[in-house]
Amino acid sequence: MAMDYLVNFLLKCLKSFVLSRARQGGHNENAYEPPSMRRRRQGAFSLCPLFISPLYPVKVCNVMKFNNILAAGCFVAALPFLAACAVGPDFKEPESPPIASYGENGMPKETVGATTSHGGVQRFLAGGDVPAAWWTLFESAPLNDLIAQAVKANPTLEAARASLRVAQETATASYGGFFPALDGSAADDRQKTTTASGPYTLYTMAVSVSYTPDIFGVTRRTTEAADAAEEAQRFEMEAAYLTLTNNVVATAVQEASFVEQIKATKDIIAAQKKQVELMKAQLDAGAIAAPAYLAQTAIVAASEAMLPPLEKQVAASRHLLAALLGRFPSEGAGATFTLASFKLPSDLPLTLPSKLVEQRPDIRAARANLQAANAEIGIAMGAMLPQFPLTASYGVGAGEIANLFTPGTALWGLGAGLLQPLLKGGELLHKKRAKEAAFDAVAAQYRGVVLAAFQNVADSLKAIESDAAALKAQLKVEQAAAQTLALTEAQFKAGALDYVALLAAQSSYQTAKIALIKAKAARLTDTAALFQALGGGWWGRTADKGDSQ
């Protein structure tokens, strides 16, 4: 089997070498190129320039039964071409899904509007580019300040940056395999042999060089895997950055919603208490019965009972903001928010489905993991092929230190070897198969990430459309409830209605008022969720001070 792999590898490399010489064109300077890919392109060592079929035993080997002598001759003749290729399958980037829209009804155009704050029409700009600082579209200076602080001090983002530096250094270290290893040594050995009259001391100093040529491209596959791991970690950091900024926006809007609900609840309580005072006067005058008065005081108490949970939620939002900023809860988050602190963006850029796989950090990270898994197959296949270690050494040796550099003390050596695994109980074959199975698993994970990404965008688009319609409908409910309450209070004062109708009108208005506030907040949070679902514009962001270049 090893001979079949070797022959197929030689044929592959020969074909790759010839076709690469005939291929026209070159590197596209305008295309996006990650740092690790640029390092590989500019370095002395590159991957095979042609994506061709993976290296597996094929039928050609069954009809080309070379004997050992002919195979060895083929190997020697093909040595000049081996530098153009690497063992194992070359990575082919997955194609973008052939999807024209995110939902079943095509790309949305715009939402409905309502004549209230945060009720404007939102238009979807198909093909638009998400800005890097997308949160600035909410036109909130305090929010911008909080995000700037969070980006600098958030521990999760700091950990992601540190992990990226680890991956970068690991990838750079992997390129050391292309170069010879140079070592120096000095020894003081006390020895005794049967031919010597007694023990003697031998002092030696030497420099040795060892190098294993990357004939089959195993080192190139190793660097490819390390570079891909770096890319995956880079996009993991971008995903952490995007999640952090979205969490700050969502938490600030959530705090504003709770603050507005507390304010509305207090206004309702104040109105209800005025009604209690009026009913107390009517009770004293004998105009109403005691149960009516007690029912009104009960609804006031019920409204007051709504305040502590809301205040707890405001405090929890403040604590979360502080944590996102890398602070303790006692240090606070600084700015406070109301819904008036935010403007609803009217124009929403909408990435085309064909470009989403290039802009989502999680998809890019999954793709990099897929490339790393692909390279691991080549590494496992390379372990089945021979290695040709080369060694050289030069030094001096003498019985006394003073004589080390005198004539006749030089020691040198040159060596070349061949290391070919012959029998390992099937270990290498099954390890290769395990890497192939791991690739299949990562490929399935990649498809899952892509599907989830498209689902996120579709959900966000539908949520924005539904939020706009819900706000418009809820505004009508709130207006109708307010009018009903005003008429009911007037008729109750005139004695035309009993207290049951008054309590029902008050409860309906309170519910409608709180629901209207929640509907406004939902439009803001779901708009932020759309920006996150579209990738957050990381490709247009200048790396901040903490990011690795």
PAKOL-935453 format. One record per residue (C-alpha): x negated, z negated, y. Coordinates in steps of 0.001 Angstrom, whole numbers, plus 500000, padded with zeros to 6 digits. Layout:
REM residues N
XZY
...
***
This chain:
REM residues 549
500000500000500000
497179499181502410
495733502670501869
499129504238502602
499371502271505835
495876503347506800
496513507040506161
499824506986508046
498180505174510911
495441507795511163
497981510617511175
500014508872513853
497002508291516099
495801511867515706
499203513183516729
499382510733519615
495959511728520898
496733515466520880
500154515127522492
498932512697525143
496382515263526291
499102517889526665
501579515636528445
502036516297532158
502900513873534957
501771510337535522
502725506978536921
505681506904539309
504493504983542344
508054504489543585
509333502878540401
509543499109540019
506501497841538143
506087494192537130
502669492574537688
501813492464534001
502623496153533540
500512497028536573
497632494951535226
497786496786531941
497986500202533638
495066499535535963
492934497883533280
490475499523530964
492822499234528016
496299500727527815
498987501049525233
499585504202523302
500789506768525867
503362508310523601
506418506604522147
506665507925518603
508167506754515363
507121503350513940
504352503051511375
505838502708507939
504972504283504562
506646507672504630
507227510391502125
504248512334503379
502053509788501610
503736510616498331
502765514285498622
499319513602500110
497688511472497429
494208511325498894
491602509697496778
489453506944498208
486632509263499216
488926511635501096
490720508714502791
487400507294503936
486365510675505303
489683510985507119
489154507537508602
485680508369509915
486858511685511355
489780510008513100
487781507196514729
487548509009518132
491339509180518290
492104505570517388
491715504331520971
494856506265521890
497178504296519655
498153500869518381
499470499838515000
503185499228514652
506302500641516324
506104501471520012
508725499765522135
511613501859523416
513658500351526201
517367500037525401
519550502500527222
522065501382529833
525616501146528457
527621504324529185
530206502372531168
531792503719534368
533633500563535458
533782496857534751
537504496591534063
540138498588532250
541657499767535539
538504501216537071
536473499953540008
538476497851542484
538787498948546105
539964495937548115
542007492772547969
545222491858549735
545074489805552934
546899486844554425
547340485666558029
545391482447557672
541809481262557679
539820482712554768
542698485072554103
541078488331555204
540895491508553173
537746491877551063
536491495410550380
534312496303547377
531490498699548284
530724500570545058
527012501259544751
526158498713547442
523005496638547177
523276492857546934
521145491293549707
518372488949548625
519715486140550842
523336486806549891
524451483310550942
523852484229554595
526996486374554390
528980483119554618
527472482656558110
526814478936557719
523584477714559277
523776474282557561
524206476037554211
521174478243554876
519097475152555679
520176473399552482
519234476391550334
515846476660552028
515196472994551214
516447473341547642
514202476323546945
511180474294548019
511927470980546301
514260471516543329
512497470188540186
514122472705537832
512844475606539912
509424473976540182
509305473703536386
510235477385536062
507431478341538437
504945476256536491
506103477850533234
505546481263534800
501985480314535725
501424479211532129
502687482575530868
500557484469533383
497380482659532392
498177483074528712
498712486818529182
495467487171531114
493608485188528457
494840487574525766
492782490380527325
489608488510526381
489931489984522890
488819493350524245
485366492038525169
482396490799523127
481874487069522766
478497485781523970
477316482355522818
474153480379523277
472819477740520935
469933475301520612
469131473211517567
466700470578516371
466693470603512545
464741468247510314
464193470013506971
462304469682503703
461734472398501133
460060472396497728
457257474618498997
456397472458501987
454096469479501727
456562467297503615
459494467266506019
459181469360509120
461159469969512301
462408473395513388
463414473958516988
465524477050517677
467150478638520697
469293481757520351
471879483965521973
474469485637519757
476983488394520436
480013489094518262
482612491778518674
485439493139516556
486470496633517743
490200496997518275
490304500055516052
493920499661514972
495227498265518243
496010494747517048
494553493276520219
496570495733522260
499733494589520516
498699490993521158
498322491641524880
501610493556524882
503376490544523378
501737488187525888
502615490451528830
506202490675527614
506351486878527326
505134486668530922
507837489080532034
510473487063530206
509322483891531914
509271485615535290
512901486580534935
513743483134533606
512385481847536913
514507484378538818
517546483229536858
516759479612537739
516433480599541409
519777482405541324
521523479547539531
520154477041542037
521296478960545114
524743479558543620
525073475875542699
524242474822546264
526886477184547663
529520476181545106
528868472451545615
529008472754549405
532336474622549173
533618472053546693
532729469247549073
534484471072551908
537601471479549768
537749467772548954
537179466836552605
540031469137553649
542293467681550970
541547464149552189
542338465175555763
545601466846554729
546577463857552601
545951461468555484
548058463634557803
550870463602555253
550575459820554861
550783459376558618
553980461447558727
555408459545555780
554687456219557454
556548457324560543
559474458081558301
559147454591556793
559355453048560288
562477455104561039
564100454128557756
563230450470558372
565162450623561622
568064452300559836
567942449631557120
568074446853559693
571020448581561345
572776448913558004
572745452721558135
570931453114554800
570661451096551648
567538449243550562
566762451598547644
566282454503550065
563799452488552118
561926451307549039
561719454845547657
560054456018550882
557516453197550785
556792454127547160
556024457749548063
553659456516550803
551862454358548262
551664457318545863
550105459456548590
547599456714549418
546689456526545713
545509460132545906
542737459261548370
540318457263546138
539912460068543537
539311462576546322
536781460293547968
535052459864544598
534816463631544229
533365463980547736
530735461375546863
529940463144543579
529517466439545449
527186464756547941
525156463251545108
524912466635543373
523758468308546575
521068465660546982
519876466239543394
519782470004543915
517611469381546973
515239467237544920
516375463990546535
517797460690545357
521498460061546102
520548457329548558
518576459857550604
521662462019551132
521967465769551523
522107465822555313
524749468334556343
528460467856555676
530910470696555245
534511471668555864
536125474981555027
535657475972558648
531891475843557985
532152479082555981
533219482608556787
534694484699553999
532559487885553555
534723490939554134
532413493567552597
531230492907549045
528493495150547593
529337496130544041
526505497263541770
527280500278539632
527586499421535930
524678501717535087
522342499585537214
523504496136536171
521065495916533253
518194496406535707
519395493759538150
520504490844535996
517568488438535443
518936487251532108
519142490835530814
515601491568531975
514356488398530274
516158489348527046
514637492831527205
511152491358527621
511760489098524619
512781492187522670
509521493924523562
507532490847522542
509326490760519178
508562494456518722
504860493870519407
504820491032516894
505691493557514180
502549495516515023
500455492344514941
501805491504511483
501102495046510273
497583494891511721
496835491857509577
497116494169506534
494457496574507817
490656496216507708
488512494672510437
484949495669511316
483138492707512884
479821493427514614
477197490754515313
473834490572517007
471542487661517781
468187487033519378
466280483800519694
463102481897519108
462099479252516585
459047477027516222
457904473747514776
457145472386518229
459062472822521463
455895473863523290
455498476834520933
459024478222521273
458058481076523567
454703481951522058
454194485292520263
455529485481516755
458419483058517205
461166485629517865
464218485646515619
466773488439515699
469494489908513645
472061492743513598
475079492857511392
478184494895510655
480893493928508237
484144494981506665
486997492585506057
489968493952504123
492709491697502724
493107492554499044
495361489978497443
497335487280499236
500336486912496988
502560489091499174
502098486781502157
501214489512504674
504024491825503551
506668489137503826
505340488013507191
505781491580508419
509312491658507088
509994488329508796
508875489818512122
511167492792511571
514066490429510906
513142488458514037
513258491700516017
516750492412514697
517834488928515770
516409489348519286
518024492796519529
521411491273518690
520804488559521275
520008491238523850
523284493013523157
525096489696523501
523469489021526873
524463492480528120
528068492026526996
528232488603528632
526841490033531872
529501492715532081
532115490101531245
530858487891534092
531205490708536603
534643491708535324
535825488087535464
534482487629539003
536120490805540274
539465489849538766
539126486311540115
538523487590543657
541557489869543482
543719487117542002
542472484543544523
543495486778547410
546961487313545941
547296483595545149
546326482606548696
548870485018550161
551583483648547900
550566480028548455
550640480515552219
554286481546551936
554991478511549753
553328476167552267
555189477698555223
558504477484553403
557814473890552345
556915472926555922
560137474452557267
562167472803554514
560635469419555296
561313469752559020
564981470674558447
565408467958555816
563992465269558133
566293466374560948
569359466377558683
568385463021557184
568207461510560654
571650462935561341
572962461465558099
573749464843556573
571363464397553615
570425461458551434
566929460102550872
566534461955547522
566424465323549293
563925463930551808
561614462658549078
561753466001547282
560924467911550477
557986465610551257
556585465952547740
556918469747547788
555137470023551121
552308467758550019
551778469786546850
551898473092548745
549441471895551392
546847470779548833
547296473975546809
546694476087549923
543380474319550550
542333474862546948
543247478550547175
540998478998550217
538107477253548500
538577479385545381
538063482584547390
534716481269548645
533404480013545290
534468483130543381
532817485327546004
529571483424545440
530073483797541673
530271487587542092
526907487675543856
525423485663541004
527037487905538372
525501490976540049
521983489560539879
521618487919543276
519401490563544895
516093489159543537
514545492650543717
514724492580547511
513399489053547942
509950488358549275
508361485746547039
508624482363548688
505676480018549010
506261478393545647
506646481571543624
503809483070541654
502685486438542885
***
